[in-house]
Amino acid sequence: MQQFFLEGGAGMFPTAAFGFASLVLSCLYAARPQPRLVPLVASTGAAALLAGALGMFIGFQTTIAAVIGPRAPAPERVQLVTLAGLSESANNLVLALGLVTFAALALGVGGFRSAGAPAA
């Protein structure tokens, strides 16, 4: 897991922060459904997805710049370096999607619980 995080680069930090915030908030909502938490869950989840996508595309740019730049690898290694860089860059979005998936499940549990609760 540590290698996965390190390969993703700096974009993993905001992605993880927003993703875990969304997950914690959605778990709070699942435990005690309060409608005021829903916008926070949605906005932190969206921020996690956007941070993951941004980190991934910055990684793509960095990979391409490294392959075509002045310090480009030997021609027989360009394909390998490119694929490795793109794979590592995708870790940002994988982290975001994983965290937001679990947050969505917890949000669904909270919604189910609040639908069965008597009106106050």
Number of C-alpha atoms within 10 A of each C-alpha: 6 6 8 14 17 13 19 25 17 14 23 24 16 18 29 19 16 25 30 20 20 29 24 16 22 30 21 17 25 21 15 13 21 13 12 9 15 17 10 15 26 18 13 23 28 17 20 29 24 18 24 30 22 17 25 25 18 16 25 19 15 14 20 16 13 17 20 11 10 8 9 14 16 10 9 8 11 15 13 11 18 17 12 13 21 19 16 21 28 19 24 33 24 18 21 27 19 12 22 27 15 18 27 18 15 22 26 15 18 22 18 13 15 18 11 8 10 6 6 3
